[in-house]
Amino acid sequence: MKSARHQAILDLIDKYPIDRQEDLLEHLRREGFDVTQATVSRDIRELRLVKTATGDGHYRYMSASGAGKTAHSPNRFETIFRESVLKVDCAGHMVLVKCFSGMANAACEVFDAQTWKDVVGTLSGDDTFFILMRTEEAAAEITCQLQQYIMPRA
């Protein structure tokens, strides 16, 4: 049942410009899947779906490896990070990455797909994600590394 639901989700996000979990939940119910919001949220994580900007200024869920790009591509990391992130700062062991609204999941996903020294884990929201580092020094170092990817804004 889970694999069928996952395939249905992939088919739905390919067919419709779904940008909210509630919309995905509704589409799944129409397809005959009796699921909860918690299940949909877990499926999104397991499928590594990210919100990406569309050409018309809206967002939609896509597979992290969508459009023939692998989640581990350095160019993909740079592109998404530059287009999504507004600022990077740190305090203690934590690094804050502030993004445009709706873009933190995409930026965090491409960050997670890379190999970083001393990263304990990440936590993403809608417009912000946090990186927990092993030491304060490592937090300061990765902050400097990530700041080089931020596009200057007018």
BAFI-477674 format. One record per residue: residue number from 1; residue in one letter; chain; x, y, z of N, C-alpha, C in turn. Coordinates in nm, 4 decimals. Atoms other than C-alpha are relative to their C-alpha. Example, Ala and Ser with C-alpha at 12.3 -4.5 7.8 and 13.67 -1.06 7.14 Angstrom:
2
nr_rest_kette_n_px_n_py_n_pz_ca_px_ca_py_ca_pz_c_px_c_py_c_pz
1_A_A_0.0890_-0.1190_0.0000_1.2300_-0.4500_0.7800_0.0900_0.1200_0.0000
2_S_A_-0.0820_-0.1190_-0.0060_1.3670_-0.1060_0.7140_-0.0770_0.1090_0.0730
# end
This chain:
154
nr_rest_kette_n_px_n_py_n_pz_ca_px_ca_py_ca_pz_c_px_c_py_c_pz
1_M_A_0.0816_-0.1198_0.0000_0.0000_0.0000_0.0000_0.0866_0.1271_0.0000
2_K_A_-0.0871_-0.1160_-0.0080_0.2821_0.2407_0.0864_0.0665_0.0286_-0.1350
3_S_A_-0.0659_-0.0232_0.1289_0.4648_0.1897_-0.2434_-0.0995_0.0500_-0.1041
4_A_A_0.1028_-0.0493_0.0922_0.1396_0.2414_-0.4352_-0.0327_0.1459_0.0291
5_R_A_0.0265_-0.1381_-0.0383_0.0750_0.5608_-0.2392_0.1159_0.0902_-0.0433
6_H_A_-0.1162_-0.0785_0.0427_0.4293_0.6826_-0.3056_-0.0021_0.0227_-0.1509
7_Q_A_0.0074_-0.0153_0.1457_0.3868_0.6184_-0.6769_-0.1119_0.0966_-0.0376
8_A_A_0.1111_-0.0918_0.0260_0.0518_0.7986_-0.6697_0.0425_0.1445_0.0275
9_I_A_-0.0482_-0.1346_-0.0326_0.2177_1.0982_-0.5024_0.0898_0.0520_-0.1112
10_L_A_-0.0894_-0.0418_0.1085_0.4896_1.1098_-0.7667_-0.0771_0.0320_-0.1272
11_D_A_0.0835_-0.0256_0.1179_0.2287_1.0864_-1.0415_-0.0787_0.1304_0.0158
12_L_A_0.0806_-0.1201_-0.0249_0.0146_1.3598_-0.8808_0.0828_0.1280_-0.0089
13_I_A_-0.0800_-0.1232_0.0045_0.2977_1.6101_-0.8357_0.0550_0.0252_-0.1394
14_D_A_-0.0413_-0.0180_0.1388_0.4020_1.5478_-1.1941_-0.1148_0.0586_-0.0823
15_K_A_0.1180_-0.0399_0.0768_0.0475_1.6064_-1.3209_-0.0573_0.1356_0.0431
16_Y_A_0.0610_-0.1219_-0.0539_-0.0647_1.8935_-1.0930_0.1051_0.0870_0.0705
17_P_A_-0.0933_-0.0894_-0.0702_0.1159_2.2022_-0.9557_-0.0344_0.0079_0.1498
18_I_A_0.0353_0.0084_-0.1418_0.0712_2.0947_-0.5925_0.1097_0.0673_0.0826
19_D_A_-0.0991_-0.0727_-0.0800_0.2387_2.3299_-0.3454_-0.0256_-0.0078_0.1505
20_R_A_0.0302_0.0116_-0.1430_0.0773_2.2434_-0.0112_-0.0352_-0.1441_0.0348
21_Q_A_0.0316_0.1353_-0.0446_0.0463_1.9233_0.1889_-0.1500_-0.0244_-0.0011
22_E_A_0.1458_0.0146_-0.0030_-0.3274_1.9867_0.2258_-0.0543_-0.0328_-0.1395
23_D_A_0.0426_0.0265_0.1373_-0.3669_1.9907_-0.1534_0.0363_-0.1424_-0.0411
24_L_A_-0.0415_0.1366_0.0311_-0.1683_1.6688_-0.1881_-0.0900_-0.1001_0.0703
25_L_A_0.0901_0.0864_-0.0767_-0.3816_1.5102_0.0841_-0.1349_-0.0134_-0.0706
26_E_A_0.1283_0.0011_0.0700_-0.6993_1.6065_-0.1032_0.0074_-0.0807_-0.1304
27_H_A_-0.0168_0.0768_0.1248_-0.5678_1.4674_-0.4345_0.0102_-0.1499_0.0305
28_L_A_-0.0135_0.1420_-0.0366_-0.4705_1.1407_-0.2633_-0.1337_-0.0600_0.0396
29_R_A_0.1328_0.0493_-0.0403_-0.8159_1.1066_-0.1093_-0.0891_-0.0217_-0.1216
30_R_A_0.0766_0.0169_0.1242_-0.9727_1.1579_-0.4532_0.0433_-0.1255_-0.0763
31_E_A_-0.0535_0.1200_0.0646_-0.7479_0.8754_-0.5769_-0.0307_-0.1272_0.0796
32_G_A_0.0398_0.1169_-0.0784_-0.8870_0.6465_-0.3057_0.0917_-0.0359_0.1158
33_F_A_-0.0903_0.0253_-0.1123_-0.6098_0.6716_-0.0440_-0.0541_0.0692_0.1238
34_D_A_0.0495_-0.0541_-0.1270_-0.7418_0.7174_0.3107_0.1208_0.0270_0.0888
35_V_A_-0.1236_-0.0342_-0.0709_-0.4445_0.9014_0.4626_-0.0210_0.1231_0.0883
36_T_A_0.0013_-0.1165_-0.0874_-0.3771_1.1574_0.7336_0.1069_0.0982_-0.0447
37_Q_A_-0.1004_-0.1006_0.0303_-0.1762_1.4769_0.7125_0.1370_-0.0461_0.0465
38_A_A_-0.1285_0.0507_-0.0509_0.0960_1.3116_0.9238_0.0619_-0.1003_-0.0972
39_T_A_-0.0490_0.0976_0.0978_0.1235_1.0292_0.6697_0.0537_0.0705_-0.1238
40_V_A_-0.0446_-0.0754_0.1178_0.1486_1.2754_0.3816_0.1330_0.0696_0.0295
41_S_A_-0.1240_-0.0660_-0.0395_0.4175_1.4689_0.5692_0.1168_-0.0987_0.0015
42_R_A_-0.1034_0.1041_-0.0038_0.6153_1.1482_0.6279_0.0348_-0.0462_-0.1413
43_D_A_-0.0242_0.0398_0.1393_0.5735_1.0458_0.2621_0.0846_0.1040_-0.0733
44_I_A_-0.0772_-0.1071_0.0641_0.7080_1.3849_0.1489_0.1466_-0.0110_0.0394
45_R_A_-0.1393_0.0167_-0.0455_1.0196_1.3323_0.3628_0.0641_-0.1227_-0.0614
46_E_A_-0.0556_0.1244_0.0521_1.0678_0.9718_0.2506_0.0276_0.0078_-0.1499
47_L_A_-0.0182_-0.0159_0.1448_1.0286_1.0657_-0.1160_0.0971_0.1130_-0.0335
48_R_A_-0.0921_-0.1126_0.0153_1.2601_1.3627_-0.0627_-0.0543_0.1038_-0.0986
49_L_A_0.0614_-0.1025_0.0831_1.0171_1.6031_-0.2247_0.0424_0.1371_0.0501
50_V_A_-0.0364_-0.1367_-0.0343_1.1136_1.9686_-0.2312_-0.0935_0.0947_-0.0734
51_K_A_0.0761_-0.1030_0.0687_0.9243_2.2847_-0.3160_0.0965_0.0779_-0.0871
52_T_A_-0.0832_-0.0773_0.0915_1.0663_2.4563_-0.6188_-0.0840_0.1095_-0.0644
53_A_A_0.0689_-0.1116_0.0648_0.9790_2.7850_-0.7846_-0.0312_-0.0369_-0.1441
54_T_A_0.0382_0.0208_0.1399_0.7912_2.7687_-1.1130_0.0249_0.1299_-0.0761
55_G_A_-0.0256_-0.1178_0.0812_0.8321_3.0119_-1.3992_-0.0980_0.1135_0.0220
56_D_A_0.1016_-0.1035_-0.0195_0.5137_3.1976_-1.3049_-0.0013_0.0570_0.1416
57_G_A_-0.0098_-0.0568_-0.1338_0.6281_3.2836_-0.9526_-0.0655_-0.0818_0.1096
58_H_A_0.0610_0.0877_-0.0998_0.4450_3.0014_-0.7769_0.0989_-0.1101_0.0380
59_Y_A_-0.0830_0.1115_-0.0429_0.5838_2.6901_-0.6074_-0.0748_-0.1295_-0.0238
60_R_A_0.0611_0.1319_0.0116_0.5245_2.3203_-0.6491_0.0961_-0.1035_0.0548
61_Y_A_-0.0835_0.1102_-0.0452_0.6477_1.9941_-0.5052_0.0613_-0.0695_-0.1203
62_M_A_-0.0699_0.0788_0.1012_0.9052_1.8073_-0.7111_0.0877_-0.1008_0.0715
63_S_A_-0.0959_0.0958_-0.0524_1.1198_1.5047_-0.6559_0.1369_0.0662_0.0018
64_A_A_-0.1344_-0.0591_-0.0109_1.4692_1.6007_-0.5397_0.0854_-0.0348_-0.1211
65_S_A_-0.0773_0.0395_0.1176_1.6024_1.4155_-0.8418_-0.0757_0.0288_-0.1297
66_G_A_0.0816_-0.0322_0.1164_1.3432_1.5630_-1.0798_0.0786_0.0660_-0.1114
67_A_A_-0.0570_-0.0637_0.1192_1.4227_1.6898_-1.4259_0.1384_-0.0529_-0.0351
68_G_A_-0.1251_0.0624_0.0372_1.7123_1.4485_-1.4625_0.1201_0.0450_0.0800
69_K_A_-0.1106_-0.0486_-0.0818_1.9214_1.6204_-1.1962_0.0124_-0.0875_0.1229
70_T_A_-0.0191_0.0799_-0.1193_2.0742_1.4238_-0.9159_0.0082_0.0910_0.1205
71_A_A_-0.0012_-0.0785_-0.1227_2.0425_1.5410_-0.5571_0.1418_0.0336_0.0422
72_H_A_-0.1370_-0.0197_-0.0430_2.4214_1.5276_-0.5269_0.0795_0.0911_-0.0929
73_S_A_-0.0694_-0.0864_0.0951_2.5070_1.7675_-0.8095_0.0443_0.1301_0.0667
74_P_A_-0.0472_-0.1259_-0.0583_2.7287_2.0530_-0.6873_-0.0624_0.1219_-0.0684
75_N_A_0.0612_-0.1126_0.0702_2.5863_2.2822_-0.9577_-0.1435_0.0212_0.0458
76_R_A_0.1377_-0.0101_-0.0491_2.2350_2.2049_-0.8375_-0.0001_0.0650_0.1370
77_F_A_-0.0110_-0.0610_-0.1328_2.3401_2.2901_-0.4827_0.0198_0.1506_-0.0131
78_E_A_-0.0311_-0.1422_0.0149_2.4889_2.6222_-0.5896_-0.1187_0.0779_-0.0550
79_T_A_0.1132_-0.0691_0.0612_2.1912_2.7156_-0.8070_-0.1135_0.0182_0.0993
80_I_A_0.1121_-0.0085_-0.0938_1.9241_2.6348_-0.5505_0.0371_0.0868_0.1199
81_F_A_-0.0416_-0.0781_-0.1159_2.1230_2.7820_-0.2624_0.0031_0.1493_-0.0340
82_R_A_-0.0079_-0.1417_0.0399_2.1930_3.1085_-0.4493_-0.1386_0.0615_-0.0201
83_E_A_0.1336_-0.0515_0.0304_1.8301_3.1455_-0.5572_-0.0944_-0.0015_0.1192
84_S_A_0.0905_0.0183_-0.1127_1.6785_3.0508_-0.2202_0.0389_0.0753_0.1255
85_V_A_-0.0492_-0.0459_-0.1295_1.8958_3.1882_0.0595_0.0203_0.1510_0.0037
86_L_A_-0.0166_-0.1435_-0.0215_1.8839_3.5432_0.1929_0.1188_0.0308_0.0897
87_K_A_-0.1128_-0.0248_-0.0901_2.1332_3.5183_0.4786_0.0340_-0.1256_0.0778
88_V_A_-0.0486_0.1095_-0.0828_2.3395_3.2786_0.6872_0.0682_0.0632_0.1207
89_D_A_-0.0599_-0.0522_-0.1215_2.4339_3.3469_1.0501_0.0113_-0.1135_0.1006
90_C_A_-0.0139_0.1053_-0.0997_2.5401_3.1485_1.3536_-0.0002_0.0569_0.1409
91_A_A_-0.0047_-0.0305_-0.1426_2.5082_3.1491_1.7311_0.0290_-0.1317_0.0704
92_G_A_-0.0378_0.1242_-0.0666_2.6877_2.8874_1.9351_0.0198_-0.1109_-0.1012
93_H_A_-0.0111_0.1165_0.0873_2.6555_2.5460_1.7722_-0.1008_0.0022_-0.1160
94_M_A_0.1075_-0.0049_0.0989_2.3596_2.6545_1.5550_0.0310_0.0972_-0.1128
95_V_A_-0.0102_-0.0866_0.1166_2.3612_2.7986_1.2036_-0.1415_0.0222_-0.0516
96_L_A_0.1299_-0.0371_0.0536_2.0533_2.9837_1.0783_0.0159_0.0330_-0.1468
97_V_A_0.0004_-0.0299_0.1431_1.9842_2.9867_0.7049_-0.1387_0.0549_-0.0324
98_K_A_0.1256_-0.0682_0.0293_1.7124_3.2400_0.6170_-0.0223_0.0015_-0.1499
99_C_A_0.0310_0.0158_0.1426_1.5402_3.1811_0.2820_-0.1234_0.0808_-0.0391
100_F_A_0.1265_-0.0527_0.0490_1.2678_3.3243_0.0645_-0.1113_-0.0926_0.0470
101_S_A_0.1138_0.0783_-0.0460_0.9245_3.2075_0.1747_-0.0232_-0.1216_-0.0892
102_G_A_0.0260_0.1240_0.0721_0.8626_2.8452_0.0760_0.1240_-0.0687_-0.0550
103_M_A_-0.1201_0.0546_0.0628_1.2246_2.7803_-0.0242_0.0949_-0.0727_0.0954
104_A_A_-0.0931_0.0617_-0.0956_1.3851_2.6497_0.2971_0.0109_-0.1511_-0.0191
105_N_A_-0.0069_0.1457_0.0201_1.2933_2.2866_0.2261_0.0919_-0.0363_-0.1162
106_A_A_-0.0859_0.0275_0.1161_1.4622_2.2979_-0.1146_0.1464_0.0265_0.0340
107_A_A_-0.1380_-0.0331_-0.0358_1.7732_2.4701_0.0208_0.0563_-0.1010_0.0993
108_C_A_-0.0455_0.0980_-0.0991_1.7936_2.2310_0.3160_0.0244_-0.1361_-0.0653
109_E_A_-0.0175_0.1291_0.0667_1.7505_1.9276_0.0910_0.1309_-0.0058_-0.0768
110_V_A_-0.1266_0.0022_0.0748_2.0399_2.0257_-0.1339_0.1194_0.0116_0.0937
111_F_A_-0.1063_-0.0050_-0.1007_2.2479_2.1110_0.1734_0.0242_-0.1406_0.0547
112_D_A_-0.0114_0.1356_-0.0565_2.1755_1.7661_0.3220_0.0615_-0.0994_-0.0983
113_A_A_-0.0516_0.0931_0.1001_2.2697_1.5974_-0.0055_0.1518_0.0102_-0.0166
114_Q_A_-0.1451_-0.0186_0.0076_2.6250_1.7339_0.0233_0.0660_-0.0587_0.1244
115_T_A_-0.0758_0.0472_-0.1151_2.8966_1.6062_0.2572_0.0641_0.1203_0.0677
116_W_A_-0.0519_-0.1123_-0.0770_2.9786_1.8575_0.5300_0.0653_-0.0530_0.1265
117_K_A_-0.0728_0.0399_-0.1202_3.2286_1.8222_0.8130_-0.0714_0.0551_0.1243
118_D_A_0.0508_-0.0376_-0.1328_3.0908_1.8312_1.1723_-0.1473_0.0387_0.0045
119_V_A_0.1435_-0.0257_-0.0046_2.7207_1.8593_1.0805_-0.0669_-0.1142_0.0768
120_V_A_0.0749_0.0994_-0.0771_2.5014_1.6817_1.3368_-0.1338_-0.0274_-0.0679
121_G_A_0.1281_0.0166_0.0669_2.1723_1.7442_1.1562_-0.0594_0.1344_-0.0373
122_T_A_0.0686_-0.1211_0.0442_1.9292_1.9939_1.0063_-0.1478_-0.0079_0.0366
123_L_A_0.1438_-0.0093_-0.0251_1.5747_2.1117_1.0727_-0.0521_0.1126_-0.0875
124_S_A_0.0481_-0.0973_0.0968_1.3743_2.2907_0.8045_-0.1438_0.0407_0.0256
125_G_A_0.1351_-0.0539_-0.0018_1.0693_2.5130_0.8074_-0.0329_0.0550_-0.1367
126_D_A_0.0439_-0.0576_0.1262_0.9047_2.7243_0.5398_0.1024_0.0973_-0.0581
127_D_A_-0.0936_-0.1004_0.0496_1.1539_3.0104_0.5178_0.1324_0.0019_0.0762
128_T_A_-0.1222_0.0062_-0.0793_1.4315_2.9060_0.7570_0.0390_-0.1453_0.0201
129_F_A_-0.0436_0.1298_-0.0503_1.6439_2.6040_0.8265_0.1195_0.0182_0.0904
130_F_A_-0.1068_-0.0028_-0.0980_1.8825_2.5327_1.1084_0.0937_-0.1167_-0.0230
131_I_A_-0.1021_0.1035_0.0082_2.2054_2.3368_1.1038_0.0628_-0.0105_0.1386
132_L_A_-0.0651_0.0233_-0.1287_2.3313_2.1855_1.4292_0.1403_-0.0522_-0.0265
133_M_A_-0.1404_0.0351_0.0209_2.7105_2.1695_1.4355_0.0588_-0.0587_0.1282
134_R_A_-0.0645_0.0618_-0.1165_2.9426_1.9738_1.6679_0.0675_0.1020_0.0917
135_T_A_-0.0701_-0.1008_-0.0801_3.1347_2.2827_1.7815_-0.0381_0.1398_-0.0482
136_E_A_0.0222_-0.1390_0.0386_3.1015_2.6599_1.7798_0.0942_0.0399_-0.1137
137_E_A_-0.0968_-0.0309_0.1053_3.4129_2.6778_1.5637_-0.0482_-0.0540_-0.1346
138_A_A_0.0522_0.0591_0.1234_3.2576_2.4438_1.3066_-0.1194_0.0806_-0.0519
139_A_A_0.1140_-0.0825_0.0404_2.9410_2.6585_1.3061_0.0482_0.1278_-0.0680
140_A_A_-0.0541_-0.1228_0.0604_3.1452_2.9722_1.2355_0.0621_-0.0298_-0.1367
141_E_A_-0.0653_0.0365_0.1257_3.3413_2.7924_0.9629_-0.1007_-0.0273_-0.1110
142_I_A_0.0977_0.0316_0.1058_3.0393_2.6555_0.7764_-0.0818_0.1232_-0.0361
143_T_A_0.0689_-0.1260_0.0303_2.8681_2.9954_0.8068_0.0778_0.0777_-0.1057
144_C_A_-0.0854_-0.0689_0.0991_3.1611_3.1505_0.6198_-0.0055_-0.0705_-0.1356
145_Q_A_0.0055_0.0751_0.1258_3.1541_2.8713_0.3596_-0.1313_0.0256_-0.0730
146_L_A_0.1313_-0.0154_0.0625_2.7801_2.9109_0.2975_-0.0258_0.1431_-0.0457
147_Q_A_0.0215_-0.1395_0.0382_2.7892_3.2903_0.2828_0.0553_0.0306_-0.1395
148_Q_A_-0.0535_-0.0240_0.1350_2.9950_3.2682_-0.0355_-0.0991_-0.0366_-0.1091
149_Y_A_0.0994_0.0379_0.0991_2.6936_3.1151_-0.2106_-0.1177_0.0957_-0.0077
150_I_A_0.1149_-0.0913_-0.0030_2.4547_3.3962_-0.1238_0.0163_0.1055_-0.1077
151_M_A_-0.0016_-0.0990_0.1070_2.3681_3.6164_-0.4159_-0.0232_0.1383_0.0593
152_P_A_0.0229_-0.1360_-0.0516_2.4060_3.9886_-0.3376_-0.1355_0.0521_-0.0482
153_R_A_0.1347_-0.0527_0.0312_2.0606_4.1514_-0.3273_0.0056_0.1519_0.0014
154_A_A_0.0033_-0.1457_0.0082_1.9923_4.5089_-0.4260_-0.0935_0.0582_0.1035
# end
